[in-house]
Amino acid sequence: MSRRVTLPGADELFRTTGTGPTEASTGELGSRGLSVAPDPGPDSAGSAADAAAGSRSSAVRQTRPRRQRDDDRRPSGRERHDEKITVYLSPDELIDLERARLALRQDHGMAVDRGRIVREAIALVLAELEVKGDSSTLVRRLREA
């Protein structure tokens, strides 16, 4: 008996879970011979249109409706974020951000991550921009740059 662990291959890890036209016609996925269960047809629990709508909705990522802009702009806080941007910081800016995180923890008893601090700062700056417009701190600093 071998002591080596058998791990699944990439085709098993990244296989599609729905039956599209290609999988339905071939009945197999990948080189490992994984078969797809046949479509039960419209006679079983629901119609074919319901089944198609269900598979379509699970494949498309749903987004929340855009909220109305108001003075009470709040950051998203602790939730799963699907959208991402990359921000490059200088070493000094990164150290300042880390010092702010540590100060919040030590002086105020708040254990927050750097991303939360950045989201809060963005919310504050954008709220001020909406209220003050041309006289906001963001506009003034960007004009100086």
Buried (B, 14 or more C-beta within 10 A) or exposed (E): EEEEEEEEEEEEEEBEEBBEEEBEEEEEBBEEEEEBEEEEEEEEEEEEEEBEEEEEEEEEEEEEEEEEEEEEBEBEEEEEEEEEEEEEEEEEEEEEBEEBBEEBEEEEEEEBEEEBBBBBEEBBBBBBBEEEEEEBEEBEEEEEE
